[in-house]
Protein backbone atom coordinates (compact mmCIF):
# COMPACT_ATOMS: atom_id res chain seq x y z
CA UNK A 1 0.00 0.00 0.00
CA UNK A 2 1.23 3.47 -0.78
CA UNK A 3 1.30 5.20 2.58
CA UNK A 4 -0.95 8.22 2.45
CA UNK A 5 -2.65 7.18 -0.79
CA UNK A 6 -6.10 6.48 0.51
CA UNK A 7 -7.46 6.28 -3.04
CA UNK A 8 -5.43 3.12 -3.74
CA UNK A 9 -7.32 -0.14 -4.41
CA UNK A 10 -6.27 -1.62 -1.04
CA UNK A 11 -7.33 1.50 0.85
CA UNK A 12 -10.66 1.52 -0.97
CA UNK A 13 -11.21 -2.22 -0.41
CA UNK A 14 -10.77 -1.86 3.35
CA UNK A 15 -12.16 1.69 3.58
CA UNK A 16 -8.91 2.97 5.10
CA UNK A 17 -8.83 6.65 5.93
CA UNK A 18 -5.76 6.71 8.18
CA UNK A 19 -3.21 4.43 9.80
CA UNK A 20 -3.85 4.75 13.55
CA UNK A 21 -0.56 3.38 14.88
CA UNK A 22 2.23 2.75 12.41
CA UNK A 23 5.41 0.97 13.55
CA UNK A 24 8.41 -0.41 11.70
CA UNK A 25 10.38 -3.37 13.05
CA UNK A 26 13.68 -4.74 11.78
CA UNK A 27 14.31 -8.41 10.94
CA UNK A 28 15.32 -9.10 14.55
CA UNK A 29 11.98 -7.79 15.81
CA UNK A 30 13.38 -4.59 17.27
CA UNK A 31 11.30 -1.43 16.94
CA UNK A 32 12.96 0.75 14.31
CA UNK A 33 10.51 3.69 14.23
CA UNK A 34 6.91 4.61 14.99
CA UNK A 35 4.39 7.27 14.13
CA UNK A 36 5.42 9.99 11.70
CA UNK A 37 9.07 8.90 12.00
CA UNK A 38 8.06 5.43 10.75
CA UNK A 39 6.14 6.92 7.83
CA UNK A 40 9.12 9.07 6.87
CA UNK A 41 11.47 6.10 7.22
CA UNK A 42 9.37 3.93 4.89
CA UNK A 43 9.06 6.73 2.34
CA UNK A 44 12.83 7.24 2.34
CA UNK A 45 13.44 3.49 1.95
CA UNK A 46 10.99 3.28 -0.96
CA UNK A 47 12.58 6.29 -2.64
CA UNK A 48 16.05 4.80 -2.24
CA UNK A 49 14.87 1.47 -3.64
CA UNK A 50 13.25 3.21 -6.63
CA UNK A 51 16.44 5.17 -7.30
CA UNK A 52 18.56 2.00 -7.17
CA UNK A 53 16.16 0.20 -9.50
CA UNK A 54 16.33 3.08 -11.97
CA UNK A 55 20.12 2.77 -11.88
CA UNK A 56 19.88 -0.97 -12.49
CA UNK A 57 21.09 -1.82 -8.98
CA UNK A 58 19.46 -3.71 -6.15
CA UNK A 59 19.51 -2.94 -2.45
CA UNK A 60 21.24 -5.65 -0.46
KAUR-V81711 format. One record per helix or strand of 3 or more residues. SS is the DSSP state (~ for helix, > for strand). FROM is the first residue (numbers start at 1). TO is the last residue. If there is no record, write none. Layout:
SS/FROM/TO
SS/FROM/TO
This chain:
~/9/13
>/23/25
>/31/34
~/36/54
